[in-house]
Amino acid sequence: MPRARQALLEAAHRALEDRAWRSVRMADVAALAGVSRQTLYNAFGTKEGLAGALLRRSAADYLAGADRALTAPEPDRPATVALWTVRAARQDALVKALLTGYWEDGLPRPDRRPGSRGRTGGKPPPTPEELLALVRERAAAVSPGAAARCEIAFRIALSCVIAPVPGDDAADSRALRLVREATRAVR
C-alpha cells in the first residue's frame, strides 16, 4: 500500500498542476496512478483526505529540504536555508501556500476545524508559524547559535516569496546577499 499511496499523491500533484483542485476528480487521480478508485478511497477515504495527505507531504518535503540545507557549513547555513525556501516556494504552489498562508484559488485548502481528522486520521498540515518554529528548532538542534540567524534568513526568504522581483533571474543572489548581510549582524 505505501507504494500505491505515493503513486496516488504524485498523481494528485500532477493533476493539480493541470487544473484547479475543485476540478480534479478522484477517478482521474486513480487513473493517473494506475490503480483502482477503490484503492484511492481505501488509502485516503475522501477527496478531503487526499488533499490533507497531499498538503502534509508537501510540508514534509519542504522540511526535508530544510534539513538538507541545515547540513551546509557555517556561515552559509542560513543562506542555504533561505535559498531552499525561495526555490521550493517557486517550484510548488502548495509549498508557497503552506509557507505564506495564502491559498490561491484552485489549491486544496487545509481543514483546520477542531477535531477534523477524516477517515485518514491525519492532522492538518503545519501553519506558516508552525513551519517557522520547526525550521528554528531544527536549526537550534544542528547549531544552537544558528537558530536566530536561520530565523532571520527564513523571514527574508518569505519576503522574497511573497514579493518576488518579476522577471529577475538574479532574485536568488539578491536574497542571498540580503540574508548574508542580515545574519552577519546577528553573530
C-alpha positions as CSV (number, residue, x, y, z in Angstrom):
1,M,0.0,0.0,0.0
2,P,2.8,2.5,0.7
3,R,3.9,2.4,-3.0
4,A,0.3,2.9,-4.2
5,R,-0.2,5.7,-1.7
6,Q,2.9,7.5,-3.0
7,A,1.8,7.0,-6.6
8,L,-1.6,8.4,-5.7
9,L,-0.1,11.5,-4.1
10,E,2.2,12.1,-7.1
11,A,-0.8,11.7,-9.4
12,A,-2.8,14.1,-7.4
13,H,0.0,16.6,-7.5
14,R,0.3,16.2,-11.3
15,A,-3.4,16.6,-11.7
16,L,-3.3,19.8,-9.7
17,E,-0.6,21.2,-12.0
18,D,-3.1,21.0,-14.9
19,R,-6.3,22.2,-13.2
20,A,-7.9,23.6,-10.1
21,W,-8.4,21.2,-7.2
22,R,-12.2,21.5,-7.4
23,S,-11.9,20.1,-11.0
24,V,-9.7,17.2,-10.0
25,R,-11.7,14.0,-9.9
26,M,-10.8,11.0,-7.8
27,A,-11.3,8.8,-10.9
28,D,-8.7,10.9,-12.7
29,V,-6.2,10.6,-9.9
30,A,-6.7,6.8,-9.7
31,A,-6.2,6.5,-13.4
32,L,-3.1,8.7,-13.4
33,A,-1.6,6.5,-10.6
34,G,-2.6,3.3,-12.4
35,V,-4.8,2.0,-9.5
36,S,-8.5,1.5,-9.0
37,R,-10.7,4.1,-7.4
38,Q,-11.3,1.7,-4.6
39,T,-7.6,1.7,-3.8
40,L,-7.7,5.5,-3.7
41,Y,-10.7,5.6,-1.4
42,N,-9.1,2.9,0.8
43,A,-6.0,4.9,1.1
44,F,-7.5,8.4,1.7
45,G,-11.2,8.0,2.4
46,T,-12.3,11.1,0.7
47,K,-11.1,13.9,-1.6
48,E,-10.5,16.0,1.6
49,G,-8.4,13.1,3.0
50,L,-6.4,13.1,-0.2
51,A,-6.0,16.9,0.0
52,G,-4.8,16.7,3.6
53,A,-2.3,14.0,2.8
54,L,-1.1,16.0,-0.3
55,L,-0.5,19.1,1.9
56,R,1.2,17.1,4.6
57,R,3.5,15.5,2.0
58,S,4.4,19.0,0.6
59,A,5.2,20.2,4.1
60,A,7.3,17.1,4.8
61,D,9.2,17.5,1.5
62,Y,9.8,21.2,2.3
63,L,11.1,20.3,5.8
64,A,13.3,17.5,4.4
65,G,14.9,20.1,2.1
66,A,15.4,22.5,5.0
67,D,17.1,19.6,6.9
68,R,19.5,19.2,3.9
69,A,20.1,22.9,3.9
70,L,21.0,22.8,7.6
71,T,23.9,20.5,6.8
72,A,25.6,23.3,4.9
73,P,28.8,24.6,6.6
74,E,28.7,27.7,8.7
75,P,28.5,30.6,7.9
76,D,26.4,29.7,4.8
77,R,23.8,27.6,6.6
78,P,21.2,30.4,7.0
79,A,21.7,31.5,3.4
80,T,21.3,27.9,2.2
81,V,18.0,27.6,4.2
82,A,16.8,30.9,2.7
83,L,17.7,29.8,-0.9
84,W,15.9,26.4,-0.4
85,T,12.8,28.2,0.9
86,V,12.7,30.6,-2.1
87,R,13.3,27.9,-4.6
88,A,10.8,25.4,-3.0
89,A,8.1,28.0,-3.0
90,R,8.7,28.9,-6.6
91,Q,8.6,25.3,-7.7
92,D,5.5,24.2,-5.8
93,A,2.4,26.3,-5.3
94,L,1.4,24.1,-2.3
95,V,4.7,24.8,-0.6
96,K,4.2,28.5,-1.2
97,A,0.7,28.4,0.3
98,L,2.0,26.4,3.3
99,L,4.8,29.0,3.9
100,T,2.7,32.1,3.4
101,G,-0.8,31.1,4.4
102,Y,-2.1,32.5,1.2
103,W,-4.2,29.9,-0.7
104,E,-4.6,30.8,-4.3
105,D,-7.9,29.9,-5.9
106,G,-7.7,26.3,-7.2
107,L,-5.5,24.9,-4.5
108,P,-6.7,22.4,-1.9
109,R,-7.0,24.1,1.5
110,P,-6.2,22.6,4.8
111,D,-9.1,21.5,7.0
112,R,-8.3,23.2,10.3
113,R,-11.7,22.6,12.0
114,P,-11.1,21.3,15.6
115,G,-11.1,17.6,15.7
116,S,-11.3,17.1,12.0
117,R,-9.2,14.2,11.0
118,G,-11.4,12.5,8.5
119,R,-11.0,8.8,7.7
120,T,-7.3,9.1,7.2
121,G,-6.6,10.2,10.8
122,G,-4.2,12.8,9.6
123,K,-3.8,16.1,11.4
124,P,-3.8,19.3,9.4
125,P,-0.6,20.4,7.8
126,P,1.5,22.9,9.7
127,T,0.6,26.6,9.6
128,P,3.3,29.1,8.5
129,E,4.0,29.9,12.1
130,E,4.4,26.2,12.8
131,L,6.8,25.7,9.8
132,L,8.9,28.6,11.1
133,A,9.1,27.0,14.5
134,L,10.0,23.6,13.0
135,V,12.8,25.2,11.0
136,R,14.0,27.2,14.0
137,E,14.0,24.0,16.2
138,R,15.9,22.1,13.6
139,A,18.5,24.9,13.2
140,A,18.9,25.0,17.0
141,A,19.4,21.2,17.1
142,V,22.2,21.4,14.5
143,S,23.9,24.5,15.9
144,P,22.5,26.5,18.9
145,G,23.9,29.7,17.6
146,A,22.3,29.2,14.1
147,A,18.7,29.3,15.3
148,A,18.4,33.1,15.3
149,R,20.3,33.5,12.0
150,C,18.2,30.8,10.4
151,E,15.0,32.5,11.6
152,I,16.2,35.9,10.1
153,A,17.1,34.0,6.9
154,F,13.7,32.3,6.8
155,R,11.8,35.5,7.2
156,I,13.8,37.3,4.5
157,A,13.2,34.3,2.2
158,L,9.5,34.5,2.9
159,S,9.5,38.2,2.0
160,C,11.1,37.2,-1.3
161,V,8.4,34.5,-1.8
162,I,5.6,37.0,-1.1
163,A,7.0,39.9,-3.1
164,P,9.3,38.4,-5.8
165,V,11.1,40.6,-8.3
166,P,9.2,39.9,-11.5
167,G,11.3,38.5,-14.4
168,D,14.5,38.7,-12.4
169,D,16.7,35.6,-12.5
170,A,19.1,37.2,-10.1
171,A,16.5,37.1,-7.3
172,D,18.3,34.2,-5.7
173,S,21.5,36.2,-5.4
174,R,19.7,39.2,-4.1
175,A,18.0,37.1,-1.4
176,L,21.3,35.5,-0.5
177,R,23.0,38.9,-0.3
178,L,20.3,40.2,2.0
179,V,20.5,37.1,4.2
180,R,24.3,37.3,4.5
181,E,24.2,41.0,5.4
182,A,21.4,40.4,7.9
183,T,22.8,37.3,9.6
184,R,26.3,38.8,9.8
185,A,24.9,41.4,12.2
186,V,23.5,38.7,14.5
187,R,26.7,36.7,15.0
